Amino acid sequence: MTYLRNVVICTYRALHPDVLEVSEDRLEKFDESLRKTFDDEIRKQADDNSIAKTSFNLSMLMFFSSQSTAQAVTTQVRHGCKFFLSVSPQP
């Protein structure tokens, strides 16, 4: 997985609240879709915001970005970075 498994699980649940059973294969495919959607932009904006690109930080940025209601991925990630910087999550 690209992102921490537990963060992927939380993201899946947040985006699919009515799905109560999910296979490991589905989680891996979901992680892959998150990577394709967010990873390049998260890494770019993490650098722009001086956020260390640790597995934890990238996973949290992905989760925060995925919760944005903005349409554009760049804006979603910008929102994710802004929230990350305001709350300073700890592993």
C-alpha positions in Angstrom: 0.0 0.0 0.0 1.1 3.6 -0.7 -0.6 5.0 2.4 -0.9 3.6 5.9 -3.5 0.8 5.9 -5.5 2.2 8.8 -5.7 5.6 7.2 -6.8 4.0 4.0 -9.5 2.1 6.0 -10.7 5.4 7.6 -10.7 7.1 4.2 -12.7 4.3 2.7 -15.2 4.4 5.5 -15.6 8.2 5.3 -16.2 8.1 1.5 -18.4 4.9 1.6 -20.4 5.2 4.8 -22.9 2.6 3.8 -20.5 -0.2 2.8 -20.1 -2.3 5.9 -17.8 -5.1 4.5 -14.7 -4.5 2.4 -12.2 -7.1 1.2 -8.4 -6.6 1.4 -8.3 -6.6 -2.4 -10.8 -3.7 -2.5 -8.7 -1.8 0.0 -5.6 -2.3 -2.1 -7.4 -1.1 -5.2 -8.8 1.9 -3.3 -5.3 2.7 -2.1 -4.1 2.6 -5.7 -6.9 4.9 -6.8 -6.0 7.4 -4.0 -2.3 7.2 -5.1 -3.2 7.9 -8.7 -5.5 10.8 -7.7 -3.5 12.5 -5.0 0.1 11.4 -4.6 1.9 13.6 -7.1 0.1 16.7 -6.0 0.4 15.9 -2.3 4.2 15.4 -2.7 4.5 18.7 -4.6 2.4 20.7 -2.1 4.1 19.0 0.9 7.4 20.4 -0.5 5.8 23.8 -1.1 4.6 23.9 2.6 7.8 22.4 4.1 5.9 19.3 5.3 8.2 16.3 5.7 7.1 13.5 3.3 7.0 10.7 5.9 4.5 7.9 5.4 2.4 9.2 8.3 2.3 12.8 6.9 1.5 11.7 3.3 -1.3 9.4 4.6 -2.8 12.2 6.7 -2.5 14.7 3.8 -4.3 12.1 1.6 -7.1 11.7 4.1 -7.5 15.5 4.7 -7.4 16.1 1.0 -10.0 13.4 0.2 -12.4 15.1 2.6 -12.4 18.4 0.8 -15.5 19.3 -1.2 -13.6 21.1 -3.8 -13.7 19.8 -7.4 -10.1 20.2 -8.4 -7.4 17.9 -6.9 -5.0 20.8 -6.6 -7.5 22.7 -4.5 -8.4 19.5 -2.4 -4.7 19.1 -1.6 -4.3 22.8 -0.8 -7.2 22.4 1.7 -5.6 19.2 3.0 -2.2 21.0 3.6 -3.8 24.0 5.2 -5.8 21.8 7.6 -2.7 19.6 8.3 -0.6 22.7 9.2 -3.4 24.0 11.5 -3.7 20.8 13.5 -0.1 19.4 13.3 -1.1 15.7 13.5 1.2 13.4 15.4 2.0 9.7 14.7 
